[in-house]
């Protein structure tokens, strides 16, 4: 019975990961894009260049 419960738990976890993964990938891509712009703007401001990436 314990093996059956372990298998059910693994299947449920796998199902949840498959359902959540596309949303997480999209959110990560959006955050990485914002972060890239922020890093570029910070580097430009440190160099004293009055240019911003929007």
C-alpha positions as CSV (number, residue, x, y, z in Angstrom):
1,X,0.0,0.0,0.0
2,X,2.9,2.4,0.8
3,X,4.3,1.9,-2.7
4,X,0.9,2.8,-4.2
5,X,0.7,6.0,-2.2
6,X,4.3,7.0,-3.2
7,X,3.4,6.4,-6.8
8,X,0.2,8.5,-6.5
9,X,2.1,11.3,-4.8
10,X,4.8,11.3,-7.5
11,X,2.1,11.4,-10.2
12,X,0.3,14.2,-8.5
13,X,3.5,16.2,-8.2
14,X,4.4,15.6,-11.8
15,X,0.9,16.8,-12.9
16,X,1.2,19.9,-10.8
17,X,4.7,20.7,-12.3
18,X,3.4,20.2,-15.8
19,X,0.5,22.6,-15.1
20,X,2.6,25.3,-13.5
21,X,5.7,25.1,-15.7
22,X,4.4,27.2,-18.7
23,X,3.3,30.0,-16.4
24,X,6.7,30.0,-14.6
25,X,8.6,30.1,-17.9
26,X,6.6,33.0,-19.1
27,X,7.0,34.9,-15.8
28,X,10.8,34.2,-15.8
29,X,11.1,35.4,-19.4
30,X,9.3,38.7,-18.6
31,X,11.4,39.2,-15.4
32,X,14.7,38.5,-17.3
33,X,13.7,41.0,-20.0
34,X,13.1,43.7,-17.3
35,X,16.2,42.8,-15.5
36,X,18.3,43.0,-18.6
37,X,17.1,46.6,-19.3
38,X,17.7,47.6,-15.6
39,X,21.3,46.3,-15.8
40,X,21.9,48.1,-19.0
41,X,20.5,51.3,-17.7
42,X,22.5,51.0,-14.5
43,X,25.7,50.4,-16.5
44,X,25.0,53.4,-18.7
45,X,24.3,55.7,-15.7
46,X,27.6,54.6,-14.0
47,X,29.4,55.6,-17.1
48,X,27.7,58.9,-17.1
49,X,26.0,58.3,-20.4
50,X,22.5,60.1,-20.5
51,X,20.9,57.3,-22.4
52,X,18.2,54.9,-21.2
53,X,16.9,51.7,-22.7
54,X,13.1,51.7,-22.5
